[in-house]
């Protein structure tokens, strides 16, 4: 299978490219700053997205982080779906669309998005109604990158906050599994550990945990709200497809980060 990966040079995108290669597929990278051999794609320009979907492309993975507004992002997804009749689109969302959870929630839960991802449920619906697949990764870790590295021994919000976690390489393998096995209109959670206390992550990373008192000022209020979001999220639909996370736990990576993502 020849798969176009939008955002294929990013944290998750580069892991997806590696996972595709390891599974015997051909990955074509598209980004706003293409390297030699890559294709150009700008999420703020829907026409450029459609232009990347040449007849030789069998599927598209949308793993690009966007700074365009939600309406433009939605137009981009429409352009991709229009360019992909009969071929799958796998769209990267995230568990933050679920909002705070007091009990474990799975793929059937209602969405209650926080401000940072307010427009994402509408895009999820576009993808699902168009026969695509939506994957919601938990908080990514691994490769010496991710939000645990950003915290650097601090935490935002309550000391009881928990994050649903997944190693970036495990998440990437779910994208391959989805391309190979998921039916059109499937929603999947890429979550290996349903709820890990952020205080424990901060302690493991920095030797002690301290509140990030100025997080809203330092990071912006919307991002600080996301870091303070407490969730417990499960992934039964992904497990039913045969996805089995096998990488190091979030706490193990916080204690001794592994090498960089390939």
Order of alpha helices (4+ residues) and beta strands (2+ residues): beta-alpha-beta-beta-alpha-beta-alpha-beta-alpha-beta-beta-beta-alpha-beta-beta-alpha-beta-beta-alpha-beta-alpha-alpha-alpha-alpha
